[in-house]
């Protein structure tokens, strides 16, 4: 096995906790995965995994090495994308990651238009919390992130485009009529969600400690609000149709609406194919280049 293949086997074991599951994921034999882990441990010079009941778990050294292994594999895939896509960006590949709200409400139409213009570009979309998508960028496991502002710890990144996004507190009309910020139940996203962190910061700043109900996804909190379970903080654009229909109404709360623009973010060195998608977003509705960001021109391949 090549070093890259050994690293993939190790990461698969780290993710799944067993040789059998890793082998199934990679479509390899269990003996091949075991041999890869053994050879990698010999190369590193310390054990990377240890027995844990019927499965395996990472040793402390393995935990440390796993972070580097993911970054190495991410950079390897990024390098392949750049090398294959730069000569002809219209036939390249894009690894895209987006937070749930953006994936649900911003990207479907944009990606449909992009696919119609560039049918030979390979697209992969990962959807998750803000914490998840920024971790993917840190490890070079994605080329472009659509989310809120990058955390300060996120290094070597460039904001390619921005789009307005307002967060507003909304509730069913019956809940809104009796709304008391410190008493009414607040419906929360899952841990790691940027919207949840923003909502907690807002309530903390107002010195409020209302009841909370975690529903775990943007769709769930919106559905819960419509059903009258409580009030929630959400992107106005994500509930525009609900507001127009009267299923939800905004409620008054100091400090709202909150301006939390969407950001399209890459590493400083990004495949040329990614610039095709950024340019497509900007040519569409709502996105713009941030001030001071020089536009890159990318010639479409023939």
N, C-alpha and C positions, 0 to 999 in steps of 0.2 A: 504494500500500500504506500501511496505517496504521503508526504507529511500533511497535505491538505485533507486527504481522505481520513487520516488518523484523527485530525482535529475534528472533523465532522462526526466521526464515530464517538469521540469523547463528549462533544456537546450534546449529541443525541442521548447518550447515557445520562449526562447531567440533567437533561430535560425530563427524561422518562423514568429514571431511577432503576432501570434494569437493562441487561444485555438483550433479553428477548424483545422488549419493546423497541429498543434502539435498532435492532436488526430488522424488525418489521418496518420501521419508518424508513430505513435506508435501503431496504430490499437487499439485504446481505444475510449471510449465514451468521449464527450466533458465534461460531468459532472465529470468523473473520473479525467481528467486533471485539471479541475478547483479545485476540491477537493484536489488534490495533491499540487497544488501551494498554496492554502490557508493553508494547514497543514504545508507546509515547511516554509511559512512566519511566522506562529505562533511559530514554533520551533526556527527560527532565532530571532524573536522578533521585526522585522521591515518589512514594505512592500517591496516586491521584484519586483513587477510589478505595472504599473498604466495604466489607459486607454489612448489610443492615437487614437482618431477617432473611427473607427470600430475595431481597433486592440489593441494590448498591446505593451508597451515598458518597458524596465527595468528602475527601479529607480536607482539613484547613488549607493545605497546599493546593488541593484540587479546586477549592472555591476560588482561590486567588488566580490560578491558572485559567479557569473557565472564563473569567472576564476578558483576559487577554485573547483567549482562543476565539471568542465571539467577535472581538474587534478585528483579529487577523482574517477571519473568514469573511467578515463584512467588507474589509478593504480589498480582499481578493476578488469578491464578486463585483465591487465597485470598479476595480481596475479593468475587469473583463468587459463590463458595460461601457466604460469609457473607450477602451481600445476598439471594441467592435462598433460602437455607435458614432464615434467622432468622424470617421471617413464618410459615413452616410447616416446622419441623425434620424432620418425618417425610417430607418430599419433597426434602430437601437432598442434599448430596454429601459424601463423606468420602474424603480421600486418606490412606490408611493405609500405614505402612512398618514392617517388622518384621525382626528378625534371623532367620536361618534356623531356629534351634531353636524360637523362639517361633512362627514361621509354621507349622512342621511339627507342633508338639505342643500349643500353647495355643490357637491361633486357629480352627482348623477348626470345632470344636463351637460355640465362642462366636459365630462369624460366622453359622453356620447358624441358631442361635437368634435372633440379631439380625435376620437376613433374614426369618425367619418372622414376627417382630413388626412389622418396618418394611420391607415389600416394595418401597416406592417410593423408598427411599434408594439413591442410586448409590454403589457402593463400588469403590475401586481399591486394590489391594494391591501394593506394591513390596517385594521380599525381597532382602536382601543382608547384607553384613558390618556389624558395629557402626559401622565407619568410614563406610560408605556411607549408612546410614540417618540418622546424625547430620548428615552433610553435607546431606542432603535437607532436614532441619529447618532447618539454618542458612540455606539458600537459599529457605525458604518453599515448597519443592516437595512438602511433605507436611503434613498437618494433625495427625496423631497418630503417635507412634513407640512401638513396643513393643520394648524392649531392656533392657540393664542400665542402670546409673546414667549420666546424661548427663555428658559430659566437662566439665571446669571452664570450658573456653573457650566452651561453648554458651551463648549469651546469650538473655535474655528468654524463659525457659521456665518452665513450671509442671509439677510432678509431680502428675498427677491421681489416680493409683492405683498401688498396689504389690502384689506377690504374691511369696510365698516361693519361693526357688529355691536349691537346694544343688548345688554342683559337687563331684563325687566322682571319684577315679581308679578306673577299671575295666579289667578284662582278662578274657580267656578263662581258665577254671580252670587249664589247663595252664601258661599264662604266669604267672598269679598265684602258683602254687606255687613258681616259681623267681624271683619278682620281686626285683630289686635296683634301687633307685631311680636309681642313677648308672650302671647297666650296661644294664638292659632298655631296648629301643627305645620312645620316646614317639611316639605318633601325633598329628600336629598339624593344626589347621585352617589355612585360607589366611591370608595376610597381610591385616591389617585386621580380623580376627576378635577380638572381645573375649575369647572363651574362650582363644584362643591367647596373647594378651597376659597374661592371668591365669596361664596355665600357665607361661609363661616367667618371670614374676615369682616364682611359687612355687618353681620349680627354682633360680632365682638366689638367692632367700632361703635356700635349703637348701644353697647352694654345690655344686650338682650340674650336671654337663654331660654328660648321657647322649646316645646316638645319637638322632636325630630323623628322622621320616619324615613329610613333608607330604602329606596326601591331599586337601585342598582343600574339603571340605564336611563338615557334621555327619554326614550319612548315610554318607559314605565312611569317616570315622574309626570310627564305630560298627561298620560292616561289617568293617573291618580288624581291630578289636579282637576281634570274634566269631571271625574267621578265624585268630586267633592271631598277628597281625603285631606286636603290642606292647600297651602300656598307653596309655590316653588319659584326659584330664580332660573330664568331660561332665556335663550336667545330670542329676541322678538321675531326674527325672521323664521325661526323654527316653528313658531305657533301663529304665524300671520293668518293662516286659514281658520284657525280656531277662534282667533280674536274677531275676524271678519264675520264668522258665523254666530258669534255671541256665546260660544261654549265656554270661553274664558274671557276675563277682563283683567286689565292691569289694576294693581292696588297701589295706593300711595305709601311710599316709604322714603324717608330721608336718604339722600345719597344715590337714589336711582332716578333714571336709568344709568347703568354703568357702561362706560365706553370701553369695550374690550375687543379691539380689532382682530380680525383673522390675519395670520401671517403665513406666507409661503416661504419656507426656509430650507436652505441646502448648506452643505459644506462649501468652503471657498472654492475648492476644485470639484466641479460637478460635471457629469457627462453632458455632452452637447444635446443629447435627446431631451434631457430635463428642461433645457432652455426652450425647446419647442413647446412644451406644456406650459411653462411660465408665460411665454409670449401669448399663447392661446388664451390663458386665463385673463391676461390684461386686455386682450382684444375683445373680451366678452363683457359681461355686465358687472360693474362694481369694483373690480380689482385695479390697482394702480402700482406703479413703481414707487418705492419710498424715496424721499428726497435724498439726493446725494448718491443714489445707486445708479451707476452707469448701465445703460441697456446693452446687452450683448446681442450681436446679430448672428443668426445661425442660418446658413443657407440650406434649404431643403434639398436632400439628395434626390437624384433621378433614378 
